Amino acid sequence: MSIDLRGRTARWRQAGAERRAANAAANLDLRSPFPGRWVSAVSLIGGPALIMAGTLLRSPFYYFVPYQLAAYTEHPTLVTAAYVCFAGGFVLLFPAVVTLAQRIAATSPLWGMWGGCLVIVGLFTRTFQFGTDHLAFHLTDTLGLQTMLKGIDGYYLAWRDTVWHPFRSMSGPAFFGWVVLAVGAYRSGALGLGRSIALGLMSALALGTLKGTEPQSFVAVGGLCVALIPLGVSLLRGGPPPTRRAMIWVAVLIGVHVLMTGFGPRG
């Protein structure tokens, strides 16, 4: 029995092209007011870029916990910047996930709903972990490296023995939510096969307190950049530039934020 590989490949490519065309047509009529084209584009581009910046900044240091704390004591500014970029990228990623889930839901509602919800829960879980990173670094300043190494060991033992905690039970979505979202992106036609696979690679990114850059981190975050940044660029090109009134309000809000941050109450 002979197999017509060329014919099957052509039909498979044609089916993929038809899915993407149907999804694009469906999304033409779904201009969601939230989060909006500009917020979505900034999130789709800036979120992955910040996460990659954090990944690169902490890559010179071995990823295991003691080496991360030791790196902080020797290079506090660099390590702090790395973790801030990493955490900020995941916070900024929220509108991007909402936008992609909406595009998926235009032709595959269930895949968009489940994929988007699982990934968003995973983003919250990672944000919780980033809070423990921040606390660990500042306690290292006051308690010293050796004391904090023992403290983090105790924290990991206590976390392992915790019977139930909301963020412990949500660790699964931080990994598998990306796979669900990637499958939905491909089945719906929101993304092609290559970029859908790249998106699913985010499931390889490690989760936990003081977890630095591992070899697979570049694969996972690189896949995120490949999947989302082109979509953000296409959104920027797909409509008119912001109005002068919008730009004035953006400048005002940024100015208020800077003033409140610099001169607001502290403590």
C-alpha positions, 0 to 999 in steps of 0.5 A: 500500500503506497502512501501519498505523503505529498498529497497528505502534507498539502491537505494538512497545510490547506486545512491549517490555512483554512483554520487560520483564515476562519479565525482571522475572519471571526476576530474581525467582528470581535473587537473586545473593549478589554484590554484593548488593542494597545494594551494587548500589543504592549503586553504581548511584546513587553511581557515576553521581552521582560521575562527574557531579560530577566532570564538573561540577567541571572543566567551567569549564576547557577540556578540552585537556591544557595547559588542564587542567594550567594549571587545576590550578596555579591551582585545585589543590583544585578540579581534584583534587576533580574528578578524584577524583570522576570516578575514584572514580565509575568504580571504584564503577561496577563492582558496578553493571555486574555487577548490570545484566549479571546482570539481562540474563543472566537472559533473554539470557545471551550479551548479559549476559556480553559486555556486562558483560565489555567494560564492566568491561575498559573501567572498568579501562582508564579507571582506568589513565588516571586513574593517569597523571592523578594522576602528572601533577598531582603532577609539576607541583607539583615540576617546574613547569607548562612542564616538565610540558607538554613531558613530557605531549607526550612521553608522548602521542607515546610512547603513540602509537608504542607497538606493543602495551600491554595497556591500549592494546589495551583502549581499544575496550571502553571505548567499544563495551562500553557499546553492547553492554551497552545493546543487551543491556539492551533485547533482554533487557528489563532496561531500556526503549528510552529508558534503553537508548539513554541507557546507550549514550551513554556510548560518547561519553565521551572517554578519555585522559590529562588529558581534561577535560569536553567538550560531549558529556561531559554527554550521555554522563554524563547518559545514564548517570545516566538509565539506572542511578540509577532501577534503584538506587532500585528496588533500595532500595525492593524489599526490607527495610532493613538489619538493625541488625547490618549497620549496626553492621558498616558503622560498624565498617568505616568507623571502621577505615578512617578510623583506618588512613587517618589513623594508618597507615604512610605513604610 
